[in-house]
Amino acid sequence: MPRQPFRRLVREVISEITWNSLRLETQAATALQEAAETFLTTFFEAANRCAVHANRVTIMPSDFVLIRWILHTFGNNIV
């Protein structure tokens, strides 16, 4: 994802969760973007594995539900 649209999205989310004006350093924004992209890539890869396991080529919402359930079951509450 291009840097500027991602930073606008981050600023929008920050403005929705806080009343204070927060500044985001370039390195922090870059680190946040890299972490978000890595997480989403891994999440979609896991969803694809669920679909393949179910003999499908299309990712379904139920695949994401299953991944969230598995992560929650094993103590990962980030999703």
Secondary structure, DSSP 8 states (H G I E B T S, - for coil): --HHHHHHHHHHHHHHH-SS-----HHHHHHHHHHHHHHHHHHHHHHHHHHHHTT-SS--HHHHHHHHHHHHHTT----
